[in-house]
Amino acid sequence: MNIQSAPEGLTDGFHLVVDALKLNGIDTIYGLVGIPITDLARVAQASGIRFIGFRHETSAGNAAAAAGFLTRKPGICLTVSAPGFLNGLVALANATTNCFPMIQISGSSERALVDLQRGAYEELDQLSAARPFAKAAYRISRAEDIGLGVARAIRAAVSGRPGGVYLDIPGAVLAQALDATAAASTLWRVVDPAPRQLPAPEAVERALDLLATARRPLIVLGKGAAYAQADTVIRRFVETTRIPFLPMSMAKGLVPDTHPQSVAAARSLALSRADVVMLIGARLNWLLGNGESPPWSADVKFVQVDVQTCEFDSNRPIAAPLAGDIGSVLSVLLDRIITQPLAVPTAWTDELAERKARNDTAMRERLAEDAHPMRFYSALRVIREVLAQHPEVYVVNEGANALDIARNVIDMQMPRHRLDSGTWGVMGIGMGYAIAAAIETGQPVIAIEGDSAFGFSGMEFETICRYRLPITVVVLNNGGVYRGDEVAASGTDPAPTVLSAHAHHEKIAEAFGGKGYHVITPVQLESALVDALASGTPAIIDCVLDPAAGVESGHLTALNPKSAAAGG
Ligand code: ADP
């Protein structure tokens, strides 16, 4: 059978999967071909779906997850069986943790052999392996169930709290032939995949009553708020209530970081002094001190807006849970607040403004330092200034110091323009996220990468060149994990944290037809970045930093057992 056109009157599993995806508005698949799914990619491409082929499945999965975050449609990752499936699973688990909608479709080996562990080619019980790491996991065992399986996967990925879904399709099902007319009737388009969820009136009253008692209110915007695509209503809510707000890293830009109500520059004070905190699409996980005191005050009360009701009370009591989708909940609250305005005491806003001014001055001083060789702040000052002129550029960011410092230094002006290591603090998302941002939005992307972080997905620079994507990778190269100057305690091997201090990452770009820049001063960095952005071609800027720049574990020193044992 010619795979791209089944014989007259017949179809097969390959075509049905593609038809079901297309019917549901899927226009891009991120993946890596091999047995048994190569023809699935061919059929998809022939049908008009864009297939983006990667060098490693984790990156394909990360791209799919980022596409899901940016578009609210499930990103699709296609992998081969066992090893390819397992590579993709890291990204699937990460998507689930971050609440990004994604579907990993993996081909699998012959069930009769796998289930009796007879030693099939790439033998693995993939469905069982995927289950703990996915929001849902399904297997399609008959071609006539493909429409059902795809519909179920889409619904599971995007409804309620979004997450990663695994869809297992054995090779035999893909090859199964069916009568085309009968098969077409087994497919359907999911109606309203993520229905709105309105809050209960009594929950709204409870939240408004609590907010009205606040003397030091604070709004925390999380990446769930960015995902919700309720940008106008969120901004109106913040501005109408006049409550100071703090964006979590991927919520930066929902309301511009330069907005006078942002208290990002007075974060510690805001957390420790706030008496009523409204969490909008943000969880009280480790990134917010698990709700404990410190960093929060002992008697702080929380309002929490979330689609996932079991999220409430997951760390500490939530005095006013608001179950619903962010757009609907904030619309209802706004209607009420317009007729019954809240007042934010000026003592509180003055206190925050004073601390902000002090911290802003300290930051300006740090950014002005003219260190030779460059350190993180000197390099990031340049990137910050270039990005201020280009608010449309998407920023991808990972690393330890490269992540922690860039998050504070780089202001965002537009929603969903920052993608980073997220809830797990995972390394390796860089190139996958950058590729998805470029593919899904058509806009330029700057990936700000620690040299160690870049290594996890660096080979995808070939993918970036192959698809000619407008991605500039800045490798903040201090020659090590955390830093590059550790001396080994004994022997001749390098210390565990040390990487190649004299690496020229820009040569990777040159190897694949991209532009390479090697910079050692802020002036060179600025010129390279401006040039790379203007050219719109794939580029790597190897930005040489002092190997002594950076601290172990970045801002997470307290989580490093070494410092915990030392009492801090
Ligand atoms: P951050 O890391 O930025 O603090 P989290 O990932 O911890 O953000 O929290 C995101 C939260 O947003 C999750 O609890 C998720 O259930 C919730 N969420 C995602 N989408 C929506 C939505 N449309 N409406 C309401 N809550 C949402």
Residues whose N, C-alpha, C, O or C-beta is under 5 A from the ligand:
A	BS01	ADP	N98 C99 R161 L221 G222 K223 G224 Y227 A228 M248 G281 A282 R283 V305 D306 V307 Q308 E311 G324 D325 I326
